[in-house]
């Protein structure tokens, strides 16, 4: 259920967590399939796993460490999604 950055959930992971919380709050199930285990897959071989670890470190871990060391955030320099305060229309 983890995405490639090993930090965030995939869409399926979010769906399952949301359904679990919904039911834990006492609401009727929207989906009963969320408890079905994900089909098992064969674990990758040793070399494949090391390559995946190296790729993860290069793409996600090292940039994160660099940002921490320089006091930057991954959102620095990005425009706000909603720059003006607007009323909530839910």
C-alpha positions as CSV (number, residue, x, y, z in Angstrom):
1,X,0.0,0.0,0.0
2,X,3.1,2.3,0.1
3,X,4.0,4.5,-2.8
4,X,7.4,4.6,-4.4
5,X,8.7,7.2,-1.9
6,X,8.0,4.7,0.9
7,X,6.5,7.5,2.9
8,X,3.0,8.1,1.4
9,X,0.2,5.7,0.7
10,X,-1.0,4.8,-2.8
11,X,-4.5,5.6,-3.9
12,X,-5.6,2.1,-2.8
13,X,-3.9,2.5,0.5
14,X,-5.8,5.8,1.1
15,X,-9.0,4.2,0.1
16,X,-8.5,1.3,2.6
17,X,-7.5,3.6,5.5
18,X,-10.4,5.9,4.8
19,X,-12.9,3.0,4.9
20,X,-11.3,1.6,8.1
21,X,-11.7,5.0,9.8
22,X,-15.2,5.4,8.5
23,X,-16.2,2.0,10.0
24,X,-14.3,2.7,13.2
25,X,-16.4,5.8,13.7
26,X,-19.4,3.6,13.7
27,X,-20.7,4.3,10.2
28,X,-22.2,1.6,7.9
29,X,-19.6,0.1,5.5
30,X,-19.4,1.8,2.1
31,X,-17.1,-1.0,0.9
32,X,-16.6,-4.4,2.5
33,X,-13.8,-5.4,0.2
34,X,-11.2,-3.2,1.9
35,X,-10.4,-6.0,4.3
36,X,-9.5,-8.4,1.6
37,X,-5.7,-8.9,1.6
38,X,-3.7,-7.7,-1.3
39,X,-2.6,-10.8,-3.4
40,X,0.9,-11.9,-2.4
41,X,3.7,-11.5,-4.8
42,X,7.1,-13.1,-4.8
43,X,9.7,-11.0,-3.0
44,X,12.3,-9.5,-5.4
45,X,15.7,-11.1,-5.5
46,X,18.6,-9.8,-3.5
47,X,20.1,-7.8,-6.4
48,X,16.8,-6.4,-7.5
49,X,16.1,-5.2,-3.9
50,X,19.5,-3.5,-3.7
51,X,19.0,-1.7,-7.0
52,X,15.5,-0.6,-5.8
53,X,17.1,0.7,-2.5
54,X,19.8,2.6,-4.4
55,X,17.2,4.2,-6.7
56,X,15.0,5.1,-3.7
57,X,18.0,6.7,-1.9
58,X,18.9,8.7,-5.0
59,X,15.4,9.9,-5.9
60,X,14.0,10.5,-2.4
61,X,16.3,10.1,0.5
62,X,19.3,12.1,-0.6
63,X,17.2,15.1,-1.8
64,X,15.4,15.0,1.6
65,X,18.6,15.0,3.5
66,X,19.9,17.9,1.4
67,X,16.8,20.0,2.1
68,X,17.1,19.3,5.8
69,X,20.8,20.3,5.9
70,X,20.1,23.6,4.0
71,X,16.9,24.5,5.9
72,X,14.8,24.3,2.7
73,X,11.4,22.7,2.3
74,X,10.2,20.8,-0.7
75,X,7.5,23.5,-1.1
76,X,9.9,26.4,-1.2
77,X,9.4,28.5,-4.3
78,X,6.1,26.8,-5.3
79,X,3.0,29.0,-5.7
80,X,0.1,28.5,-3.3
81,X,-2.7,26.2,-4.6
82,X,-5.2,28.6,-3.1
83,X,-3.5,32.0,-2.5
84,X,-6.7,33.8,-1.3
85,X,-8.8,32.8,1.7
86,X,-12.2,31.8,0.5
87,X,-15.2,30.4,2.4
88,X,-15.6,26.6,2.5
89,X,-18.3,25.3,0.3
90,X,-18.8,21.7,1.4
